[in-house]
Amino acid sequence: MVTKVFLCAIFSVVEIYGVAKTEEDNCDLSGEWLESLKVTRDIWKMGFHRELVTTMECGRQSPEKLHALLVQNLPRGVFVDPYQLASLQQDTGLQALLHSKVDLEAPAYESNGLSMFVYPKRDPGRPGHLQAVVPIHGRYHRPSSGQGWERIEIEPPRLFLRANGCTQHLAVALPVLMDAPCSGHNLSMCKWMEVQLPQDQRHISLELPVGDWSLAVPVCGGTLLVTLLCCVLIANAIQRHGFSIVLLVCHWKMSLWKKMKVPV
């Protein structure tokens, strides 16, 4: 009888420890919580210089040590300035890493798309919200015939999560794991698990102004006409008042030279 009671006590302790350990390992990242996770995107500002804004609504029950990673691919029509990212990292705490070098001056038709790691940070004013604001810039495109705008499509990012202290990953079928920098400082590597975003995630787009080939003839003709007219007026003025203009220019240069001359 004593032996049975002792064995039951041992089994109870082991079961309680196992349940507690499982809850600790899962870090409260349950399937129900994952279903409530929302990711929204938007583009701020106008013109060639925009901001790509990604917001994660994690809910108030999200772990305090939760970290998110967005793998964002950008098409060739836009780019990110690495020098601006470095400056924003010091000024605002933005954490983003580029995978390759970026040619800031190349037009769209001579550029390649790029990929970057973006680490959203918590919004102090909104509990359970993580947000990342990345500045993007439009490239110059080839002129079009009659179409004054070029539409740029930006695909949804891939979302990866990790939580400090977790020893197991979420109970999902065939989880996709990836080794990536733990933060934008790129000092160490961590194991990240991909979370599938809802199927209703769509591409967001922006429109950039482009040149119009149909206006090439009138613009070039008008420019040439104005240039020739200015040349004729200048030549006429020199012919009428050439000597006076030469004296005036010489006097102006002498005055400027005297002002800039430093006494020995």
C-alpha positions as CSV (number, residue, x, y, z in Angstrom):
1,M,0.0,0.0,0.0
2,V,2.8,2.4,0.9
3,T,4.6,1.5,-2.3
4,K,1.6,2.3,-4.4
5,V,1.1,5.7,-2.7
6,F,4.8,6.4,-3.2
7,L,4.6,5.6,-6.9
8,C,1.5,7.7,-7.4
9,A,3.2,10.6,-5.7
10,I,6.2,10.3,-8.0
11,F,4.1,10.1,-11.1
12,S,2.1,13.1,-10.0
13,V,5.3,15.2,-9.5
14,V,6.7,14.1,-12.8
15,E,3.4,15.0,-14.6
16,I,3.2,18.4,-13.0
17,Y,6.8,19.1,-13.8
18,G,6.3,18.0,-17.4
19,V,3.3,20.3,-17.8
20,A,5.1,23.2,-16.3
21,K,8.1,22.6,-18.4
22,T,6.0,22.4,-21.6
23,E,4.3,25.6,-20.8
24,E,7.7,27.2,-20.1
25,D,9.2,25.8,-23.3
26,N,6.3,27.0,-25.5
27,C,6.7,30.5,-23.9
28,D,2.9,31.0,-24.2
29,L,3.2,31.0,-28.0
30,S,0.1,28.9,-28.5
31,G,-1.7,28.2,-31.8
32,E,-4.6,30.4,-30.6
33,W,-2.2,33.3,-30.1
34,L,-0.6,32.8,-33.5
35,E,-4.1,33.0,-35.1
36,S,-4.7,36.4,-33.4
37,L,-1.4,37.8,-34.8
38,K,-2.0,40.5,-37.3
39,V,0.6,42.2,-39.7
40,T,-0.4,45.3,-41.5
41,R,1.7,47.4,-43.9
42,D,1.5,50.9,-45.3
43,I,3.5,53.4,-47.3
44,W,3.9,56.9,-45.9
45,K,4.9,60.1,-47.7
46,M,4.8,61.0,-51.3
47,G,7.2,61.3,-54.3
48,F,10.4,59.5,-54.7
49,H,11.2,59.3,-50.9
50,R,8.8,57.1,-49.0
51,E,8.6,55.1,-45.8
52,L,7.6,51.4,-45.7
53,V,5.7,50.8,-42.4
54,T,5.1,47.3,-41.0
55,T,3.0,46.9,-37.8
56,M,2.5,43.7,-35.8
57,E,-0.4,43.4,-33.5
58,C,0.6,40.8,-31.0
59,G,-2.0,41.4,-28.3
60,R,-1.5,42.1,-24.6
61,Q,-0.8,38.4,-23.9
62,S,2.3,38.3,-26.0
63,P,5.6,37.4,-24.2
64,E,7.7,40.3,-23.0
65,K,10.8,38.7,-24.5
66,L,9.3,38.1,-27.9
67,H,11.5,39.2,-30.9
68,A,10.4,39.4,-34.5
69,L,12.3,39.4,-37.7
70,L,10.9,40.5,-41.1
71,V,12.7,39.3,-44.3
72,Q,11.7,41.9,-46.8
73,N,12.4,41.7,-50.5
74,L,12.3,44.9,-52.5
75,P,12.0,45.1,-56.3
76,R,14.5,46.9,-58.5
77,G,12.3,50.0,-58.7
78,V,13.2,51.1,-55.2
79,F,16.2,50.9,-52.9
80,V,17.3,51.5,-49.3
81,D,20.2,53.9,-48.5
82,P,22.7,52.0,-46.2
83,Y,24.2,55.3,-44.9
84,Q,20.7,56.5,-44.0
85,L,20.0,53.2,-42.2
86,A,23.3,53.6,-40.2
87,S,22.3,57.1,-39.2
88,L,18.8,56.1,-38.2
89,Q,20.1,53.2,-36.1
90,Q,21.9,55.8,-34.0
91,D,19.2,58.4,-33.9
92,T,16.0,56.4,-33.7
93,G,17.1,52.8,-32.9
94,L,16.0,51.4,-36.3
95,Q,17.4,47.9,-36.8
96,A,17.8,46.7,-40.3
97,L,20.5,44.8,-42.2
98,L,21.1,44.7,-46.0
99,H,22.3,41.5,-47.7
100,S,24.2,43.2,-50.5
101,K,25.7,46.4,-51.7
102,V,23.4,49.1,-53.1
103,D,24.2,51.3,-56.0
104,L,22.5,54.6,-55.1
105,E,22.8,56.2,-58.5
106,A,21.8,53.3,-60.8
107,P,18.5,53.6,-62.6
108,A,15.8,50.8,-62.3
109,Y,16.7,49.1,-65.5
110,E,20.3,48.6,-64.5
111,S,19.6,47.5,-60.9
112,N,18.7,44.3,-59.1
113,G,16.2,43.8,-56.3
114,L,17.5,43.6,-52.7
115,S,16.7,41.8,-49.5
116,M,17.0,43.0,-46.0
117,F,16.4,41.9,-42.4
118,V,14.1,44.2,-40.4
119,Y,13.7,44.0,-36.6
120,P,10.5,45.7,-35.4
121,K,10.6,47.3,-32.0
122,R,7.9,47.7,-29.4
123,D,5.7,50.8,-29.5
124,P,5.7,52.3,-26.0
125,G,2.4,54.0,-26.6
126,R,0.6,50.8,-27.7
127,P,1.2,47.6,-25.7
128,G,1.4,44.5,-27.8
129,H,2.4,46.4,-30.9
130,L,5.7,46.1,-32.8
131,Q,6.5,48.4,-35.6
132,A,9.3,49.1,-38.1
133,V,9.5,52.2,-40.3
134,V,12.1,51.8,-43.1
135,P,12.8,54.7,-45.6
136,I,12.8,53.6,-49.2
137,H,13.6,55.6,-52.3
138,G,12.4,55.3,-55.9
139,R,14.8,54.9,-58.8
140,Y,14.6,56.6,-62.1
141,H,12.8,54.6,-64.8
142,R,12.9,54.7,-68.6
143,P,10.6,57.2,-70.2
144,S,7.2,55.8,-71.4
145,S,4.9,56.7,-74.2
146,G,1.9,58.5,-72.9
147,Q,2.1,56.9,-69.4
148,G,3.3,59.3,-66.7
149,W,3.5,56.9,-63.8
150,E,5.3,53.6,-63.0
151,R,3.7,51.2,-60.5
152,I,6.0,49.4,-58.1
153,E,4.7,46.3,-56.3
154,I,6.3,45.3,-52.9
155,E,5.6,41.7,-51.9
156,P,4.7,40.8,-48.3
157,P,7.6,39.9,-46.0
158,R,8.4,36.6,-44.3
159,L,7.9,36.7,-40.6
160,F,10.2,34.9,-38.1
161,L,9.8,34.8,-34.3
162,R,11.9,33.8,-31.3
163,A,11.6,34.3,-27.6
164,N,14.4,34.4,-25.0
165,G,14.4,31.3,-22.7
166,C,12.5,29.0,-25.0
167,T,14.0,25.5,-25.4
168,Q,11.5,24.2,-27.8
169,H,9.8,25.6,-30.9
170,L,6.1,26.0,-31.5
171,A,4.0,22.8,-32.0
172,V,3.5,23.3,-35.7
173,A,3.9,20.8,-38.5
174,L,7.4,20.9,-40.1
175,P,8.6,24.3,-38.7
176,V,10.9,26.3,-40.9
177,L,14.0,27.3,-38.9
178,M,16.6,29.8,-40.0
179,D,19.9,31.0,-38.5
180,A,20.0,34.8,-38.7
181,P,21.5,37.7,-36.7
182,C,19.8,38.1,-33.3
183,S,19.4,41.9,-33.9
184,G,20.3,44.7,-36.2
185,H,23.7,45.0,-34.5
186,N,24.8,41.7,-36.2
187,L,26.8,40.6,-33.2
188,S,25.5,37.0,-32.8
189,M,23.4,34.4,-34.5
190,C,20.1,33.0,-33.3
191,K,17.6,30.4,-34.3
192,W,14.4,31.8,-35.8
193,M,11.1,30.0,-36.6
194,E,9.0,31.1,-39.5
195,V,5.3,31.9,-38.9
196,Q,3.0,31.8,-41.9
197,L,1.1,35.0,-42.5
198,P,-2.6,34.9,-43.4
199,Q,-3.4,34.3,-47.0
200,D,-5.0,37.7,-47.3
201,Q,-1.7,39.5,-47.1
202,R,-1.4,41.4,-50.4
203,H,1.3,43.3,-52.2
204,I,1.4,47.0,-51.6
205,S,2.3,49.4,-54.3
206,L,3.5,52.9,-55.0
207,E,3.5,55.0,-58.1
208,L,6.5,57.0,-59.3
209,P,6.5,59.7,-62.0
210,V,8.4,58.9,-65.3
211,G,9.3,60.8,-68.4
212,D,7.0,60.9,-71.4
213,W,8.5,60.2,-74.8
214,S,5.6,61.9,-76.6
215,L,6.9,65.3,-75.2
216,A,10.5,64.8,-76.4
217,V,10.1,66.7,-79.6
218,P,8.3,69.8,-78.2
219,V,10.6,70.0,-75.2
220,C,13.8,69.6,-77.2
221,G,12.6,72.0,-79.9
222,G,11.6,74.6,-77.3
223,T,14.9,74.3,-75.5
224,L,16.9,74.7,-78.7
225,L,14.8,77.7,-79.7
226,V,15.3,79.5,-76.4
227,T,19.1,78.8,-76.5
228,L,19.4,80.2,-80.0
229,L,17.4,83.3,-79.0
230,C,19.6,83.9,-76.0
231,C,22.8,83.5,-78.2
232,V,21.4,86.1,-80.7
233,L,20.6,88.6,-77.9
234,I,24.1,88.2,-76.4
235,A,25.8,88.6,-79.7
236,N,23.8,91.7,-80.5
237,A,24.6,93.2,-77.1
238,I,28.3,92.6,-77.6
239,Q,28.2,94.0,-81.1
240,R,26.6,97.3,-79.9
241,H,28.3,97.7,-76.6
242,G,31.2,95.3,-76.8
243,F,34.0,97.7,-75.7
244,S,32.0,99.0,-72.7
245,I,31.1,95.5,-71.6
246,V,34.8,94.4,-71.8
247,L,35.8,97.4,-69.6
248,L,33.0,96.7,-67.2
249,V,34.1,93.0,-66.8
250,C,37.8,94.0,-66.4
251,H,36.9,96.6,-63.7
252,W,34.8,94.0,-61.9
253,K,37.6,91.5,-61.9
254,M,40.1,94.0,-60.6
255,S,37.8,95.0,-57.8
256,L,37.3,91.4,-56.9
257,W,41.0,90.7,-57.0
258,K,41.8,93.7,-54.7
259,K,39.2,92.5,-52.1
260,M,40.7,88.9,-52.1
261,K,44.3,90.1,-52.0
262,V,46.0,89.5,-48.7
263,P,48.7,91.9,-47.7
264,V,52.2,90.4,-47.0
